[in-house]
Amino acid sequence: MNLMASQKHLDILSSGNTLWGKWRRAYSDVQAVEPDLHKADLHGVDLHGVDLHGADLTEANLQEADLRGADLRGADLRNANLRSANLSDAHLQKAYLRWADLRDANLCRTDLTGADLSKADLRGADLDGALLDKAIFDEASLSGVDLSGVDLSKADVRGSVRTETRA
């Protein structure tokens, strides 16, 4: 397992969404090519609409990053810093967000179907209109989260901390 992000992947990603998209399409038929962005510092980076499905973003710093409409299906975001990130309209189906810092993140209309948010810190996050079918919030912190526009009926919220939530 790599200790740091692949420099090649970081270079391509920092060259812009267009080049990244071309690279992803060129290697779409190669299963072994999953972006390695482990521990990458992407603080405040514009990743609007970028294809990061299946990417290893464990322990990545995505604080204040613009991830609107990004494809993060099946991405590994364990222990990632997503504080104040804009993830509105993003696709996070079956993403791994265990222990992720999502404080004050914008998750409006985000598809979190089947995502694992166990032990994630979502204090102050905006989940308005988010899709949460089969999402797992085991022991997640939901303090200060406005749950009024959210359907939690099919989500697993066992053991989640919801004190001071606005509902």
Buried (B, 14 or more C-beta within 10 A) or exposed (E): EEEEBBEEBBEBBEEEBEEBEEBBEEEEEEEEBBBBBBBBBBBEBBBBBBBBBBBBBBBBBBBBBBBBBBBBBBBBBBBBBBBBBBBBBBBBBBBBBBBBBBBBBBBBBBBBBBBBBBBBBBBBBBBBBBBBBBBBBBBBBBBBBBBEEBEBEEBBBEEBBBEEBEE
